[in-house]
């Protein structure tokens, strides 16, 4: 009796066979498929490996099922991932059957355990070098603090955390960072209490340009294609993220609705996640989580902490950006009844813009650490 085929290899073989399933004289190569799926060729190769295949995440198998459910995906030598709404009823039935087949093979592979050949994804919140991690929040303005209880240091019930802006995002992220880096010092700082030592570790900036001056400095870098604009006197029209797409300016605004009493309710915010080398100490990183409103900041944090979406989003970032040290994702953050929905980056409609330097040569042109101004000396501001 022929031995049962390893389900990982069976899935890889099925994925290889799909490249010849559209019945066209045009051969679907791995590079052609990689462009259609917006991933790298080595990643496609790892999924199709005959010896030690990696397991694609569920979202990628959904894209495979859509792509190969219709011969219309291939037109004039170009392979295009169609929207599900474009498929006919017959094509939708074909997609459903194919997706079920691929997911069953993937489930069988997972049931047998996670062998060493399954591609590991780097945890974006794990910093393995042991350098201190500093979460940087803005200081709540003094006029606002005066209206809040327990914010006066002379009050017996004084709560220091009331000084921190974006408190929901701060609490969510702090616990996650501690869990992912149990042996590494994790610090909380306001922009006004940063020390010179803090600048040499991993920096995580929370919040937008209004109150967080570190965010403002980072987004003023002309090499970044994302700019945050906050003209609140003309909100919401004057509040947006502006993207430079090949010289064309594209603006993404939050969305608000107006209730009968004139109250404006936030329906959708814009969240921005950025990761790059620390400009003050290149062996460390700087990460930005910000939004037009506080719920945009919380949403982009939860994209990588919420158990419902964090694994798929981590897989997406790894697949999309590979080993790149610099990348950025601008995403929708939907709010329903005042609660955010953690954005799923595997869904294209949630990704408004994504960017990484085009090639290694671009990265070589980045300023060296010594080309940047030294961080301010704040040793006395403990």
Residue pairs with C-beta under 8 A, 6 or more apart in sequence:
5 13
6 109
6 112
7 105
7 106
7 108
7 109
7 112
8 53
8 55
8 109
8 112
8 115
8 117
8 118
9 50
9 53
10 105
10 108
11 53
11 55
11 102
11 105
11 106
11 109
12 47
12 48
12 49
12 50
12 53
13 50
14 101
14 102
14 105
15 47
15 48
15 56
15 64
15 102
16 48
18 64
18 68
19 27
19 28
19 29
19 30
19 33
20 27
20 28
21 68
22 28
22 68
22 71
22 73
22 74
23 71
24 71
24 74
26 74
26 77
28 74
28 79
30 41
30 44
30 45
30 48
31 41
32 79
33 44
33 67
33 79
34 40
34 41
34 43
34 44
35 79
36 67
36 73
36 79
36 80
36 81
37 44
37 60
37 63
37 64
37 67
37 81
38 320
39 60
39 319
39 320
40 319
40 322
43 54
43 319
43 322
46 53
46 54
46 119
47 53
47 54
47 55
47 56
47 60
52 117
53 117
54 117
54 118
54 119
55 106
55 109
55 110
55 118
55 119
56 64
56 106
57 311
57 312
57 315
57 316
57 319
57 346
58 103
58 106
58 312
58 346
59 312
59 315
59 316
59 346
59 347
60 319
61 99
61 102
61 103
61 106
62 99
62 346
63 81
64 98
64 102
65 95
65 96
65 98
65 99
65 102
66 73
66 81
66 82
66 84
66 87
66 95
67 73
67 79
67 81
67 82
68 98
69 87
69 91
69 92
69 94
69 95
69 98
70 82
70 87
70 88
70 91
70 94
72 82
72 91
73 79
73 80
73 81
73 82
74 80
84 92
84 95
87 95
121 314
121 315
121 318
122 314
122 318
123 180
123 314
124 275
124 304
124 314
124 317
125 176
125 177
125 180
125 181
125 304
125 305
126 180
126 181
127 133
127 181
127 184
127 202
127 285
129 283
129 284
130 183
130 184
131 184
131 200
131 201
131 202
131 283
131 284
132 184
132 185
132 186
132 187
132 197
132 198
132 200
132 201
132 202
133 177
133 181
133 184
133 185
133 186
133 187
133 201
133 202
133 204
134 186
134 187
134 188
134 189
134 194
134 198
134 201
134 202
134 203
134 204
135 170
135 173
135 174
135 177
135 186
135 187
135 188
135 189
135 204
135 206
136 189
136 190
136 191
136 194
136 198
136 203
136 204
136 205
136 206
136 212
136 214
137 164
137 165
137 166
137 167
137 170
137 188
137 189
137 190
137 191
137 206
137 207
137 212
138 164
138 165
138 166
138 190
138 191
138 206
138 207
138 210
138 211
138 212
138 213
139 163
139 164
139 165
139 190
139 191
139 192
139 211
140 148
140 151
140 162
140 163
140 164
140 165
140 211
141 211
145 151
145 162
145 163
148 162
149 155
149 157
150 157
150 158
150 159
150 162
151 158
151 159
151 162
151 163
152 158
161 167
161 170
163 190
164 170
164 188
164 190
165 206
165 207
165 211
165 212
165 294
166 206
166 207
166 294
166 297
166 298
168 294
168 295
168 298
169 206
169 207
169 289
169 294
169 297
169 298
169 301
170 188
170 206
172 298
172 301
172 302
172 305
173 204
173 206
173 289
173 301
173 305
174 186
174 188
176 305
177 186
177 204
178 186
187 198
187 201
189 195
189 198
191 211
191 212
191 213
191 214
192 381
193 378
193 381
193 382
194 214
194 375
194 376
194 378
194 381
195 378
195 379
195 381
195 382
196 375
196 376
196 377
196 378
196 379
197 379
199 278
199 280
199 281
199 375
200 278
200 280
200 281
200 284
201 281
201 284
202 278
202 284
202 285
202 286
202 287
203 214
203 278
203 284
203 285
203 286
203 287
204 286
204 287
204 288
204 289
205 212
205 214
205 215
205 218
205 286
205 287
205 288
205 289
205 290
206 212
206 289
206 290
206 297
206 301
207 215
207 290
207 294
207 297
208 215
208 228
208 230
208 290
208 291
208 292
208 297
209 215
209 216
209 219
209 228
209 230
209 290
210 230
210 232
212 290
215 228
215 288
215 290
218 224
218 274
218 279
218 286
218 288
219 226
219 227
219 228
219 288
221 279
223 366
224 274
224 328
225 243
225 244
225 245
225 328
225 353
225 355
226 241
226 242
226 243
226 272
226 274
226 328
226 330
226 353
226 355
227 241
227 242
227 243
227 244
228 240
228 241
228 242
228 272
228 290
228 292
229 238
229 239
229 240
229 241
229 242
229 251
230 238
230 239
230 292
231 238
231 239
232 238
232 239
236 253
236 254
236 255
236 256
237 253
239 253
239 254
239 292
240 251
240 252
240 253
240 254
240 270
240 292
241 251
241 252
241 270
241 272
241 292
241 330
241 352
241 353
242 249
242 250
242 251
242 252
243 249
243 250
243 251
243 252
243 330
243 352
243 353
245 353
250 353
252 270
252 330
252 352
252 353
253 270
253 292
254 266
254 268
254 269
254 270
254 292
254 293
254 296
255 266
255 267
255 268
256 264
256 265
256 266
256 267
257 264
257 265
257 267
258 264
258 265
259 265
266 293
266 295
266 335
267 334
267 335
268 332
268 333
268 334
268 335
269 291
269 292
269 293
269 295
269 296
269 299
269 332
269 333
269 335
269 340
270 291
270 292
270 296
270 330
270 331
270 332
270 333
270 352
271 289
271 290
271 291
271 296
271 297
271 299
271 300
271 303
271 330
271 331
271 332
271 333
271 343
272 288
272 289
272 290
272 291
272 296
272 300
272 328
272 329
272 330
272 331
273 287
273 288
273 289
273 300
273 303
273 304
273 328
273 329
273 331
274 286
274 287
274 288
274 327
274 328
275 285
275 286
275 287
275 288
275 325
275 326
275 327
275 328
276 285
276 286
276 325
276 326
276 327
277 284
277 285
277 286
277 325
277 326
277 366
278 284
278 285
278 286
279 286
279 367
279 369
279 372
280 369
280 372
280 374
280 375
281 369
282 368
282 369
285 325
289 297
289 300
289 301
290 296
290 297
290 300
291 297
291 298
291 299
291 300
291 333
295 333
295 335
295 340
296 333
298 333
298 340
299 331
299 333
299 340
299 341
299 342
299 343
300 331
300 333
300 343
302 309
302 340
302 342
303 309
303 310
303 313
303 331
303 342
303 343
303 345
304 310
304 313
304 314
306 342
308 342
309 342
309 343
309 344
309 345
312 344
312 345
312 346
313 343
313 344
313 345
313 346
315 346
316 345
316 346
317 327
317 329
317 345
320 327
320 354
321 327
321 356
324 356
324 357
325 363
326 356
326 357
326 363
327 354
327 355
327 356
328 353
328 354
328 355
328 356
329 345
329 351
329 353
329 354
330 351
330 352
330 353
330 354
331 343
331 345
331 350
331 351
331 352
332 343
332 349
332 350
332 352
333 340
333 341
333 343
334 340
334 341
334 343
335 341
343 350
344 350
345 351
357 363
